[in-house]
Amino acid sequence: MNLRLPADPTPWPPEVATTVHRIVQESLTNIARHAAHAGSATVDVTHGPDGVTVTVTDDAPPGHTRPRHHGGFGLIGMRERVEALGGQLSAGPGRDTGWSVRATLPAPPGKETR
């Protein structure tokens, strides 16, 4: 797994930090369940003018089918959590390979929150 975090240690509002954690956790769980054939996963977290963006991708080969797994609410729950904070979430096939989950959450850069 590859992990990239912001260089700026500015704290985020607790609800943003918790949501980022849950998105990473759920996305990695989904990779383990639905893309066991992936060789690696990448978690990329950035903090810029648009807020905090977290992207989780895997490198599963193109055209490899993912087994259907019914009964879960992972993506629905992630979307509801992100939208409740005024953010946006997208999930789907990656550009070249694998699957990607991307969420952007409002969090002003450089503003200390406690």
C-alpha positions in Angstrom: 0.0 0.0 0.0 1.1 3.5 -0.7 0.1 6.4 1.5 0.5 10.1 0.7 -0.5 12.7 3.3 -0.4 16.5 3.3 2.9 18.1 4.3 1.0 20.8 6.3 0.0 19.5 9.7 -2.9 22.0 10.0 -5.6 20.3 12.1 -9.0 19.6 10.5 -12.4 19.8 12.1 -13.1 16.5 14.0 -16.0 15.6 11.7 -13.7 15.9 8.6 -10.9 13.9 10.2 -13.3 11.2 11.2 -14.9 11.1 7.8 -11.5 10.8 6.0 -10.6 7.9 8.4 -13.9 6.1 7.6 -13.6 6.6 3.8 -10.1 5.1 3.9 -11.2 2.2 6.2 -14.3 1.4 4.1 -12.4 1.7 0.8 -9.6 -0.6 1.9 -12.2 -3.1 3.2 -13.9 -3.0 -0.2 -10.6 -3.7 -2.0 -10.0 -6.7 0.2 -13.5 -8.0 -0.5 -14.0 -7.2 -4.1 -10.5 -6.8 -5.6 -8.3 -9.4 -3.9 -6.5 -9.7 -7.3 -5.2 -6.1 -6.9 -1.5 -5.9 -6.3 -1.6 -2.6 -4.4 -3.7 0.2 -3.1 -2.9 3.9 -2.9 -4.4 6.3 -0.3 -3.8 10.0 -1.3 -4.9 12.8 1.1 -4.5 16.4 0.1 -5.5 19.7 1.7 -6.0 22.7 -0.6 -8.3 25.6 -1.3 -11.3 23.2 -2.1 -10.9 21.4 1.2 -9.6 18.0 2.1 -9.6 15.4 -0.7 -9.0 11.7 -0.1 -8.6 9.3 -3.0 -8.3 5.5 -2.6 -7.4 3.5 -5.6 -6.4 -0.1 -6.4 -4.5 -1.5 -9.4 -6.7 -4.5 -10.3 -6.2 -5.5 -13.9 -8.6 -4.0 -16.4 -11.5 -6.2 -17.5 -11.2 -8.4 -14.4 -14.7 -8.7 -13.0 -15.5 -8.0 -9.4 -17.7 -10.5 -7.7 -21.1 -9.1 -6.8 -21.5 -8.6 -3.1 -25.0 -7.9 -2.0 -26.2 -6.6 1.3 -23.6 -3.9 2.0 -24.1 -0.2 2.4 -20.5 0.9 2.3 -20.6 3.3 -0.7 -24.1 4.6 0.3 -22.9 5.3 3.8 -19.7 7.0 2.6 -21.8 9.2 0.2 -24.3 10.1 3.0 -21.5 11.0 5.4 -19.6 13.1 2.9 -22.7 14.9 1.6 -23.9 15.7 5.2 -20.7 17.7 5.6 -21.3 19.5 2.2 -18.8 17.5 0.3 -18.8 15.3 -2.8 -18.0 11.6 -3.3 -17.4 9.7 -6.5 -16.6 6.0 -7.0 -16.1 3.9 -10.0 -13.6 2.3 -12.4 -10.2 3.9 -12.5 -8.8 5.6 -15.7 -6.6 2.7 -16.7 -7.0 0.0 -14.1 -8.7 -0.8 -10.8 -11.3 1.1 -8.8 -11.2 4.6 -7.3 -13.1 6.3 -4.5 -12.6 10.1 -4.2 -14.2 12.4 -1.7 -13.7 16.2 -1.2 -14.7 17.7 2.1 -14.9 21.4 3.0 -12.0 22.4 5.4 -10.4 25.8 5.0 -6.6 25.5 4.6 -4.5 27.1 7.3 -7.3 27.7 9.7 -6.9 26.2 13.1 -9.9 24.4 14.4 -10.3 23.1 17.9 
